[in-house]
Amino acid sequence: MSRVPLRRAAVAGAAAVGLLLSSSGMALAGTSVPAASATSTATEGIGTAATAPDCAALTGFEFDSTTITGAEVVAAGALTNRGEDIGEHCLVTGQMNERTSPVDGEEYAIGFEMRLPKDWSGQYLYQANGGLDGSVSTALGRVGGGESGLQMGMAVISSDAGHSGSQNPTFGLDPQARLDYGYQAVGTLTPMAKALVEEAYGSAPEYSYLTGGSNGGRHTMVGASRYTDEYDGFLALAPGFNLPQAAVAQLWGAQQWNTVATSDDLNSALTPPERVLLAEAVLAQCDDLDGLADGLVQDQAGCGEIFSVADHVPTCEADRDGTCLSEEQKAVVTTVFAGATTSDGTALYSSFPYDPGLVQPGWGSWKFDSPISRDSVAVGYIFSTLPYAPALNDQALRDFVLNLDIDEANVSIYATEGIYTESAMEFMTPPDLEFNDLKASGGKMMVIHGASDGVFSSDDTSAWYRELNEAHGGDASDFVQYYEVPGMGHVSGGPATDQHDALAALVSWVEDGEQPERLEAWVNPANEQVPEDWSSERSRPLCIYPAVATYTGGDAESAASFECVEDSGPEVPEFSDNLPGSPYYTPVQWMARTGLSLGYADGTFRKGQAVTRAETAAFLYRYMQPDFDAPEESPFSDVSESSGHFAAIAWAATEEITRGYADGTFRPGTSVTRGEFATLLYRLAAPDHHAPATSPFKDLPVGGSNYEAITWLASEGISLGDTDGNYNQTAPVSRGHISAFLQRYDAFVTGD
């Protein structure tokens, strides 16, 4: 796709964008506002009580490049949070760094509001807002299902990150507006906000915090890396800390969904009833992994190892009717959840976990609507270098997304050119994801992410946290903690316990040294996505990753009945060529978990690689774990006592699982066919089986080679052949095939 010239794109102007979509409508990932909760939090002020601010006098506040546009007293009760009044406070509005862009001729400034409570706690909070920014949200210091910093007595600032809503998304044409949006607005506003606090109360803040959700969570993690010396604590919800990657992945996802959509509406690719079907399949396999079937999948890692769309979701034998998925749909779902890739298979972004919270409307909105209405313009104007600048109408944006060269788009988010001196991956992401400065400063950070976030994947966040732990001696929880919320969508909502007092916990950690061991979360009774059979007072612990909330007995609706348990079993390798959701993912992970195969030294499993006769004997030997003493002499002329897998080959011969060839050889390097492996398993099981008179496969003649073994495998569900109705018994068995055969054979043996 050719790019629209930059000057032509700028002519459209922000006014045209304003007519098309509001700033909230254009949000790439906005912060949702939770309904009221019955639970409230209050903290005591620190230090000596400060004098209430003289609001009118603050109109005269002076700071470099700053204009105060208003200061007024807001009465107690004018604002509420969780059903409780917020106290009297002073509202100050203003802007910084007014300028005229030499690129698009637009007038830019960093707009802000700051709310200064009458009863100040001595604390300051920067509220980072979501989406493409562009509006100054009410500075309550609240994010997602959390409490309000203003209600806790904090002085709170909120900003538009350097542009107005009418300038969304074309502000991306201006390089400075890009940088303000990415990170510089926070750096610019922070010293001014602290000076305003000191002007108002006669004392600088004793403690400073930064919090936000979605893009605001990204702002927060960027702040924890760039502005460590300015803040003591950071709280990030659903952080899109790799936001440009996620946005390109959304466009890639739209292209995948479009292949199975039945109309121009991408929601037709996976309809609400079909999403319910998928969620129920996930619950059937994974709900009780934590000890309790309660509609929540706490053990995401365990679920990822056993759930398979191919195996556990019904396949349509006729038209789609909501009770099944077509083969094509199942392939697309598997591909999308496995994560976006370039044309050569290189990962663009993260995989997504299978979580039953995907039934919520917000999940569908992010997956099917957002790529056209939001991610299109984010990539097209803000993250690409040079900007693509597509026309701002529905059809043009749809065409832009579905025809985009994803490889090119991926390159563009890492590119710099001309006036664009920082790439999107530079100005949008934390420069140090190991947060070494944060640790050195004594600062603390808490990160919370919903497992059913449809735009920013909790898999990305958990992978980052695993790497963070590794970088800090195996455990970084003394300064950064990550919590995953089952069922929760983007920032809040979903069939989940999405309400929490994380900000209060962060304050206690920073100021009193009370390091959290877990958080308590509860349902929002006003949340329509909470199932009817859940108690309106349901609570659950949020555990520090990778610990899992595990039921220990008692009231199934109470967090007190759960403990945070970390898996103490052997670490299962994550193979670079076996991404979650890819073909044979589950059986390959089972092979690793059981120790049957740990892959290769380069971190691969090589699922497509053919298996030799010697390797096959070794797999069966490891599976059976027999008490066997290898003979002093080999039963085969081409296998010596020093040969690889000698004990396994000798055992297989002794048990007459394999008999070798008439010339006395074993031929250890010869590959094994599907039919031959069926016979090996058949001999291993020695079942009482009567072969049917009618063949279950089109290409398998009755009474032919391996017929008895193959029909037995089919009768027990160990192998159902290929989707074309054939068995293809002469095809080589791959390492992926072996994994699936053995896992299903194990299920047959154990009765699972």
C-alpha positions in Angstrom: 0.0 0.0 0.0 1.3 3.4 -0.9 1.4 6.1 1.8 -0.6 9.3 1.5 1.7 12.3 1.3 2.2 14.0 4.7 1.1 17.5 3.5 -2.0 16.2 1.9 -2.9 14.4 5.1 -2.5 17.6 7.2 -4.9 19.5 5.0 -7.8 17.4 6.3 -7.4 19.2 9.6 -8.6 18.5 13.0 -12.0 20.0 12.4 -12.9 17.3 10.0 -11.9 14.7 12.6 -14.1 16.4 15.2 -17.1 16.1 13.0 -16.4 12.4 12.5 -15.8 11.1 16.0 -15.6 12.5 19.5 -12.4 12.2 21.5 -14.0 9.4 23.6 -15.1 7.6 20.5 -11.7 7.7 19.0 -10.0 6.4 22.2 -7.7 3.5 21.4 -8.1 2.1 24.8 -10.1 4.2 27.2 -10.5 3.9 30.9 -13.9 2.8 32.0 -15.6 4.3 35.0 -17.0 1.7 37.5 -20.4 1.9 39.1 -20.7 2.6 42.8 -19.5 0.0 45.2 -20.6 -0.5 48.8 -17.0 -0.6 49.9 -15.0 2.6 50.5 -11.5 3.4 51.6 -10.1 6.3 53.6 -6.6 7.0 54.7 -5.4 9.3 57.4 -3.5 12.4 56.5 0.3 12.4 57.0 2.3 14.9 58.9 1.0 18.2 60.2 -2.5 19.2 59.0 -2.1 21.6 56.1 -4.0 24.9 55.8 -6.9 24.6 53.3 -5.9 26.2 50.0 -7.0 29.8 49.2 -8.6 28.9 45.9 -9.1 32.3 44.5 -5.4 33.2 45.2 -4.3 30.3 43.0 -5.4 32.2 39.8 -2.2 34.1 40.3 0.0 31.0 40.4 3.1 31.4 38.1 5.2 28.8 36.5 7.2 28.7 33.3 5.1 28.3 30.2 2.0 27.9 32.3 -1.4 29.8 32.1 -4.0 29.3 34.8 -7.4 29.6 33.3 -9.6 29.2 36.4 -9.7 28.4 40.1 -13.0 27.7 41.9 -14.2 25.9 45.1 -16.1 22.7 44.5 -18.6 22.0 47.3 -18.6 18.7 49.2 -20.9 16.2 47.6 -20.7 17.8 44.1 -18.7 14.7 43.1 -19.2 11.2 44.5 -17.3 7.9 44.3 -18.6 4.5 45.3 -21.8 6.2 46.5 -20.0 8.5 48.9 -19.5 12.2 48.7 -16.1 13.6 47.9 -15.2 16.5 50.2 -14.8 20.1 49.4 -11.8 20.9 47.2 -10.4 23.6 44.9 -10.4 23.0 41.1 -7.6 24.7 39.2 -7.5 24.6 35.4 -4.8 25.6 33.0 -2.5 24.8 30.2 1.2 24.6 29.5 3.5 25.0 26.5 1.1 26.8 24.1 2.4 26.7 20.6 1.6 26.7 16.9 2.7 23.6 15.0 4.9 24.2 12.0 3.7 20.9 10.6 0.0 21.1 10.5 -0.7 24.7 11.7 -2.7 23.6 14.7 -2.6 25.3 18.1 -1.4 22.9 20.7 -1.1 23.0 24.5 -1.0 20.6 27.4 -4.3 21.1 29.1 -4.9 20.1 32.8 -7.0 20.3 35.8 -5.9 19.9 39.4 -8.1 19.2 42.4 -6.8 20.2 45.8 -8.8 18.9 48.7 -9.6 21.1 51.7 -8.4 18.2 54.0 -5.1 17.3 52.3 -3.3 14.1 53.2 0.1 15.4 52.1 0.1 13.2 49.0 0.1 14.1 45.3 -1.3 11.9 42.5 -0.9 12.1 38.7 -4.0 10.6 37.1 -2.9 9.2 33.6 -5.9 9.0 31.3 -6.7 6.5 28.6 -7.2 6.1 24.9 -5.7 8.7 22.6 -6.1 11.2 25.4 -7.3 14.6 24.1 -9.6 15.4 27.0 -9.0 16.4 30.6 -10.9 13.8 32.6 -12.2 14.6 36.0 -9.3 14.4 38.4 -10.7 11.9 40.9 -7.6 9.9 41.0 -9.6 6.8 40.3 -9.0 4.0 37.8 -10.9 0.9 36.8 -12.5 -0.7 39.9 -10.2 1.1 42.3 -10.8 3.8 44.9 -10.5 7.6 44.5 -7.2 9.3 45.4 -9.1 12.6 45.8 -11.5 11.0 48.2 -8.4 9.8 50.2 -7.2 13.4 50.5 -4.6 13.4 47.7 -4.1 16.4 45.4 -4.8 15.0 41.9 -3.9 16.3 38.4 -5.4 15.1 35.1 -4.4 16.2 31.6 -5.1 15.8 27.9 -1.5 14.8 27.2 -0.9 17.8 24.9 -3.8 17.9 22.4 -7.5 18.4 22.3 -10.2 15.9 21.4 -10.8 17.7 18.0 -7.2 17.0 17.2 -7.6 13.2 17.5 -6.0 11.5 15.7 -4.3 14.0 13.4 -2.2 15.3 16.2 0.1 12.4 15.2 1.2 14.4 12.3 3.0 16.8 14.6 6.2 15.2 16.1 6.1 17.2 19.4 2.4 16.2 19.9 3.5 12.6 19.5 6.2 13.0 22.1 3.8 14.8 24.6 1.3 12.0 24.2 4.0 9.3 24.6 5.8 10.6 27.7 6.7 14.3 27.7 3.4 15.6 29.0 3.9 13.7 32.3 7.5 15.1 32.5 6.3 18.6 31.8 3.4 18.7 34.2 5.0 17.0 37.2 7.2 19.8 38.5 4.5 22.4 37.8 1.9 20.3 39.7 4.2 19.9 42.7 4.9 23.6 42.7 1.1 24.3 42.6 0.7 21.9 45.6 3.3 23.8 47.5 1.7 27.2 46.6 -1.7 25.9 47.8 -0.6 24.3 51.1 2.7 25.9 51.9 4.3 22.5 51.8 5.5 20.2 49.0 4.0 16.7 48.7 5.6 14.2 51.1 4.7 11.3 48.8 3.9 11.2 45.1 2.0 8.6 43.1 1.2 7.9 39.4 -1.7 5.7 38.3 -3.8 5.0 35.2 -5.5 2.3 33.2 -5.1 1.1 29.6 -3.1 3.8 27.8 -3.0 5.4 31.3 -1.4 2.2 32.6 1.2 2.6 29.8 1.8 6.2 31.0 2.3 4.8 34.5 4.8 2.1 33.5 6.6 4.7 31.3 6.7 7.0 34.3 8.1 4.3 36.5 11.0 4.0 34.0 11.5 7.6 33.0 10.4 9.6 36.0 11.5 7.4 38.9 12.9 10.2 40.9 9.6 12.2 40.8 7.3 9.5 42.2 7.3 7.0 45.0 4.6 4.6 43.9 3.0 3.5 40.6 -0.3 1.7 40.0 -0.9 0.5 36.4 -4.1 -1.3 35.3 -4.4 -3.1 32.0 -1.2 -1.5 30.8 -0.6 -1.2 27.1 3.1 -0.9 27.6 3.7 -2.3 24.1 0.8 -0.3 22.7 2.1 0.2 19.1 2.7 -3.6 18.8 -0.8 -4.2 20.2 -2.4 -1.8 17.7 -0.7 -3.4 14.7 -1.8 -6.8 16.1 -5.4 -5.6 16.2 -5.2 -4.7 12.5 -3.7 -8.2 11.8 -6.5 -9.7 13.8 -9.2 -7.9 11.8 -7.7 -9.4 8.7 -7.9 -12.9 10.2 -11.5 -12.4 11.5 -12.6 -11.1 8.1 -11.8 -14.5 6.5 -14.7 -16.1 8.4 -17.0 -13.1 8.8 -20.4 -13.5 7.1 -20.9 -9.8 6.6 -19.0 -6.5 6.7 -19.5 -6.6 10.4 -16.5 -8.4 11.9 -18.7 -9.5 14.9 -20.1 -12.1 12.5 -16.8 -13.9 12.6 -17.5 -15.1 16.1 -21.0 -14.2 17.2 -22.1 -13.8 20.8 -23.7 -17.3 21.0 -20.5 -18.7 19.5 -18.4 -16.8 22.1 -20.6 -18.3 24.9 -19.9 -21.8 23.3 -16.2 -21.1 23.4 -16.4 -19.8 27.0 -18.3 -22.8 28.2 -15.7 -25.1 26.6 -13.0 -23.3 28.5 -14.9 -23.6 31.7 -15.5 -27.3 31.1 -11.8 -27.9 30.9 -10.4 -25.3 33.3 -12.9 -24.1 35.9 -12.1 -26.6 38.6 -8.3 -26.5 38.3 -8.2 -24.2 41.3 -10.3 -26.6 43.4 -13.7 -25.1 42.8 -16.0 -24.8 39.8 -17.2 -21.3 40.3 -17.2 -19.7 36.8 -13.7 -18.3 37.2 -10.5 -19.7 35.7 -7.8 -18.9 38.3 -5.1 -21.2 36.9 -4.5 -19.7 33.5 -1.1 -21.4 33.1 -2.8 -24.8 33.8 -5.6 -24.0 31.4 -3.3 -23.1 28.7 -1.7 -26.5 28.9 -4.9 -28.5 28.6 -7.4 -26.5 26.6 -7.6 -26.8 22.8 -10.1 -25.3 20.5 -9.6 -28.2 18.1 -10.3 -30.8 20.7 -12.8 -29.2 23.1 -15.1 -27.1 20.9 -17.8 -28.8 18.8 -17.2 -28.7 15.1 -20.1 -27.9 12.8 -21.2 -30.7 10.5 -23.7 -28.4 8.8 -24.4 -24.7 8.9 -23.3 -22.5 11.8 -26.1 -22.2 14.4 -24.3 -21.1 17.6 -23.8 -24.6 18.9 -20.6 -25.3 17.1 -17.7 -23.6 15.2 -16.8 -24.4 11.6 -13.4 -25.8 10.9 -12.4 -22.4 9.4 -13.6 -20.6 12.5 -11.7 -22.9 14.8 -8.5 -22.3 12.8 -8.9 -18.5 12.9 -9.7 -18.5 16.7 -6.6 -20.7 17.3 -4.5 -18.4 15.1 -5.7 -15.1 16.7 -5.3 -16.4 20.2 -1.8 -17.7 19.4 -0.8 -14.1 18.6 -0.1 -11.9 15.6 2.8 -12.7 13.3 4.5 -11.3 10.3 4.3 -13.2 7.0 7.4 -15.2 7.9 6.0 -16.2 11.3 7.9 -13.7 13.5 5.8 -12.6 16.5 4.4 -9.1 16.3 2.8 -9.1 19.7 1.7 -11.5 22.4 -0.7 -14.5 22.5 -4.0 -14.1 24.4 -5.2 -16.5 27.1 -8.4 -18.5 26.8 -10.7 -17.0 29.5 -14.5 -17.3 29.8 -14.7 -13.5 30.2 -14.7 -13.3 26.4 -18.5 -13.4 26.6 -18.7 -9.8 27.7 -19.7 -7.2 25.1 -16.5 -5.2 25.6 -14.3 -8.1 24.5 -16.2 -8.2 21.2 -16.0 -4.5 20.8 -12.2 -4.5 21.2 -11.7 -7.5 18.9 -14.2 -6.6 16.1 -15.0 -2.9 16.2 -11.9 -1.3 17.6 -9.5 -2.3 14.7 -11.6 -0.3 12.2 -12.6 2.7 14.4 -9.7 3.1 16.8 -6.5 1.1 16.0 -6.7 2.1 12.4 -6.2 5.8 13.1 -3.7 5.1 15.9 -1.5 3.2 13.5 -2.3 5.4 10.6 -1.5 8.7 12.2 0.4 8.3 15.4 2.5 5.1 15.4 3.6 4.8 11.8 6.7 6.6 10.4 5.9 8.2 8.0 2.2 8.5 8.9 -0.1 6.5 6.6 -2.8 9.1 7.3 -5.9 7.3 5.8 -9.0 9.2 5.0 -11.3 9.6 8.1 -14.5 7.9 7.1 -15.8 4.4 7.9 -15.3 2.8 4.5 -11.8 4.3 4.0 -10.7 3.1 7.4 -12.1 -0.4 6.8 -10.3 -0.6 3.5 -7.1 0.7 5.1 -7.2 -2.0 7.8 -8.1 -5.0 5.6 -5.7 -4.1 2.8 -2.8 -3.1 5.0 0.6 -4.7 4.5 1.2 -5.9 8.1 4.9 -6.5 7.6 5.3 -2.9 6.5 3.1 -1.6 9.4 5.3 -3.5 11.8 8.5 -2.0 10.4 6.9 1.5 10.6 6.4 1.4 14.4 10.2 1.0 14.8 11.1 3.5 12.2 12.4 7.1 12.4 12.6 9.5 9.4 13.0 13.2 9.0 11.1 15.3 11.6 10.1 12.0 13.4 13.2 11.5 15.4 11.7 8.9 17.8 9.9 5.8 16.7 6.6 4.8 18.3 8.3 2.0 20.1 10.7 4.6 21.6 8.2 7.3 22.6 5.4 5.0 23.7 7.1 2.3 25.7 9.2 2.2 29.0 12.9 2.4 28.0 13.8 0.0 30.8 11.4 -2.8 31.4 13.7 -4.2 34.1 13.0 -1.0 36.2 16.5 -0.9 37.7 16.2 2.7 38.7 12.9 2.1 40.4 14.4 -0.6 42.5 17.5 1.5 43.3 15.2 4.4 44.4 13.1 2.3 46.7 10.0 3.0 44.7 7.1 0.5 44.3 4.9 -0.5 41.5 1.7 -2.6 41.3 0.3 -3.9 38.0 -3.2 -5.4 37.6 -4.5 -6.9 34.4 -7.7 -8.8 33.4 -7.4 -12.2 31.8 -10.2 -11.3 29.3 -8.7 -8.0 28.1 -9.6 -7.9 24.4 -6.9 -5.4 23.3 -3.9 -5.6 25.6 -3.0 -9.2 26.5 -2.3 -10.4 30.0 0.0 -12.9 28.4 2.2 -10.0 27.4 2.1 -8.7 31.0 2.8 -12.0 32.6 5.7 -12.7 30.2 7.2 -9.3 31.1 6.8 -10.1 34.8 8.5 -13.5 34.4 11.4 -11.7 32.7 11.5 -9.1 35.5 11.7 -11.8 38.1 14.5 -13.5 36.3 16.4 -10.2 36.0 16.2 -9.6 39.7 17.3 -12.9 41.1 14.1 -14.9 40.5 11.8 -12.6 42.6 11.0 -8.9 42.0 8.0 -8.8 44.3 9.8 -6.7 46.8 9.4 -3.7 44.5 7.1 -4.7 41.7 4.0 -6.9 42.0 1.7 -8.2 39.2 -1.9 -9.4 39.8 -4.1 -11.1 37.2 -7.9 -10.9 37.5 -9.8 -13.9 36.0 -12.8 -12.9 33.9 -12.1 -9.2 33.9 -12.1 -7.3 30.7 -10.3 -4.2 29.7 -9.5 -2.2 32.9 -12.7 -3.4 34.6 -16.0 -5.3 34.0 -16.7 -8.8 32.8 -17.8 -11.8 34.9 -15.2 -11.0 37.5 -14.3 -9.6 41.0 -13.1 -6.4 39.5 -13.3 -4.0 42.5 -10.3 -3.4 44.7 -8.5 -1.0 47.0 -5.1 -1.3 45.3 -4.2 2.3 45.7 -4.6 2.1 49.5 -2.4 -1.0 49.4 0.2 0.8 47.4 0.2 3.7 49.8 0.7 1.3 52.8 3.5 -0.4 51.0 5.3 2.9 50.1 4.7 4.8 53.3 4.5 2.1 56.0 6.6 -0.7 54.5 3.6 -3.1 54.5 4.4 -5.2 51.5 1.2 -6.8 50.1 0.9 -10.6 50.2 -2.3 -10.5 48.2 -5.2 -8.1 47.4 -8.9 -8.6 48.0 -11.3 -8.0 45.1 -15.0 -8.2 45.0 -17.9 -7.9 42.5 -19.6 -4.7 41.6 -23.3 -5.5 42.2 -24.2 -3.1 39.4 -22.1 -5.0 36.9 -24.6 -6.6 34.5 -22.0 -9.1 33.4 -21.8 -10.8 36.8 -23.7 -14.2 36.5 -27.0 -14.4 38.4 -25.9 -17.4 40.4 -23.0 -15.4 42.0 -23.4 -13.8 45.3 -23.6 -10.0 45.2 -20.9 -10.1 47.9 -18.6 -12.5 46.1 -14.9 -11.8 46.8 -11.7 -13.4 45.7 -8.0 -12.9 46.5 -5.8 -11.4 43.8 -2.5 -13.3 44.0 1.0 -12.1 43.1 1.8 -13.8 39.9 2.4 -16.7 39.3 0.6 -17.8 42.5 -3.0 -19.0 41.9 -6.0 -18.4 44.1 -6.8 -22.0 45.3 -10.0 -23.1 47.1 -9.2 -24.6 50.5 -12.7 -25.1 51.9 -15.5 -23.0 53.4 -17.8 -20.3 52.0 -17.3 -20.5 48.2 -18.2 -16.8 47.8 -15.6 -15.5 50.2 -11.9 -14.7 49.6 -11.2 -16.1 53.0 -11.7 -19.6 51.6 -8.8 -19.3 49.2 -5.1 -19.3 49.5 -2.5 -18.0 47.0 -0.6 -21.1 46.0 2.4 -21.1 43.7 3.0 -24.2 41.7 6.0 -26.1 43.1 6.1 -28.6 40.3 8.9 -28.8 37.7 9.1 -25.8 35.3 7.6 -26.6 32.0 9.6 -25.3 29.0 8.0 -22.8 26.8 9.1 -23.8 23.3 9.7 -21.0 20.8 8.0 -22.9 18.0 4.9 -24.0 20.1 3.0 -20.8 20.8 -0.2 -21.1 22.9 -3.1 -22.0 20.6 -1.0 -23.4 17.8 -1.6 -26.9 16.5 -0.5 -29.6 19.0 0.3 -26.9 21.6 -1.5 -28.8 24.4 0.0 -32.3 23.8 3.5 -30.9 23.3 3.2 -29.1 26.7 1.9 -32.3 28.2 5.0 -34.1 26.8 7.2 -31.5 28.5 5.2 -31.5 31.8 5.4 -35.3 32.1 9.1 -35.4 31.1 8.6 -37.4 28.0 10.3 -34.7 25.9 11.9 -31.4 26.9 12.7 -30.4 23.3 16.0 -29.3 22.0 18.8 -27.1 23.4 17.8 -24.2 21.2 14.4 -23.9 22.9 12.4 -25.6 20.1 10.3 -28.7 20.0 10.2 -29.2 16.3 6.6 -30.5 16.0 6.8 -31.2 12.3 10.0 -33.2 12.5 9.6 -36.9 11.5 10.2 -39.5 14.3 12.6 -42.4 13.9 12.2 -46.0 15.0 14.7 -45.5 17.8 13.1 -42.3 19.0 9.7 -44.0 19.0 11.0 -46.8 21.2 12.4 -44.1 23.5 9.1 -42.3 23.8 7.3 -45.5 24.7 10.0 -46.6 27.1 9.8 -43.2 28.9 6.1 -43.4 29.0 6.0 -46.9 30.5 8.9 -46.5 32.9 9.5 -50.3 33.0 11.7 -52.0 35.5 14.0 -53.4 32.9 17.6 -54.5 32.8 19.1 -54.1 29.4 20.7 -57.3 28.0 24.4 -57.6 27.5 24.0 -58.4 23.8 21.8 -56.5 21.4 18.9 -58.3 19.8 19.6 -56.5 16.5 22.7 -56.5 14.3 22.6 -52.7 13.6 22.1 -51.7 17.2 25.1 -51.9 19.6 25.1 -51.8 23.4 26.5 -48.3 23.1 23.9 -47.0 20.6 21.5 -44.3 21.5 18.3 -45.5 23.1 19.7 -49.1 23.4 17.7 -49.9 26.5 14.5 -48.6 25.0 15.0 -50.6 21.8 15.9 -53.8 23.7 12.9 -53.4 26.0 10.6 -52.9 23.0 12.0 -56.1 21.4 11.7 -58.1 24.6 8.0 -57.1 25.0 7.5 -57.8 21.3 6.2 -54.3 20.7 8.6 -54.1 17.8 10.1 -57.2 16.1 12.6 -55.7 13.7 13.2 -56.9 10.2 13.7 -60.4 8.8 17.4 -59.6 8.1 17.9 -59.1 11.9 18.2 -55.4 11.7 16.2 -52.7 13.6 17.0 -49.8 11.3 16.9 -47.2 14.1 17.1 -44.2 11.8 14.1 -45.1 9.6 11.1 -42.9 10.1 7.9 -44.4 11.5 4.6 -44.1 9.6 1.2 -43.4 11.1 0.1 -46.9 10.5 3.2 -48.4 12.1 2.8 -46.3 15.2 -0.8 -47.4 15.5 0.4 -51.0 15.6 3.1 -50.2 18.2 0.5 -48.6 20.5 -1.9 -51.5 19.8 0.8 -54.1 20.9 1.6 -51.9 24.0 -2.1 -51.9 25.1 -2.9 -55.5 24.0 -6.7 -54.7 24.0 -9.5 -57.1 23.4 -10.6 -55.6 20.1 -12.6 -57.0 17.2 -11.9 -55.1 14.0 -15.1 -53.8 12.3 -16.3 -55.2 9.0 -16.6 -51.7 7.6 -13.6 -49.4 7.6 -13.9 -46.1 9.4 -11.6 -44.4 6.9 -11.9 -44.0 3.1 -8.3 -44.9 2.4 -8.1 -47.9 4.8 -9.0 -51.2 3.2 -10.7 -53.8 5.4 -8.2 -56.3 6.6 -5.2 -54.4 5.2 -1.9 -53.6 6.8 -2.3 -52.2 10.4 -6.1 -52.4 10.0 -6.8 -53.9 13.4 -4.6 -51.4 15.2 -5.9 -48.3 13.4 -9.6 -49.3 13.9 -8.8 -49.8 17.6 -7.3 -46.3 17.9 -10.3 -44.9 16.1 -12.7 -46.7 18.4 -11.0 -45.3 21.5 -10.7 -41.8 20.2 -6.9 -42.0 20.2 -6.7 -41.1 16.5 -9.7 -40.0 14.4 -7.7 -39.6 11.2 -7.6 -36.5 9.0 -10.4 -34.0 8.3 -10.8 -35.4 4.8 -12.0 -38.8 6.1 -8.7 -40.5 5.4 -6.2 -42.0 7.8 -3.1 -41.6 5.6 -1.3 -44.5 7.3 1.8 -44.2 5.1 2.5 -40.6 6.1 5.5 -40.2 8.5 4.6 -39.6 12.2 5.9 -36.2 13.4 6.9 -35.2 16.9 3.6 -33.3 17.1 1.6 -36.4 16.1 3.5 -38.5 18.6 2.6 -36.0 21.3 -1.1 -36.1 20.5 -1.1 -39.9 20.2 0.5 -40.4 23.5 -1.6 -37.8 25.4 -4.8 -39.4 24.1 -3.4 -42.9 24.8 -2.7 -41.8 28.4 -6.2 -40.5 28.7 -7.5 -43.9 27.5 -5.3 -45.7 30.0 -6.1 -43.5 33.0 -9.8 -43.1 32.1 -9.5 -39.2 32.0 
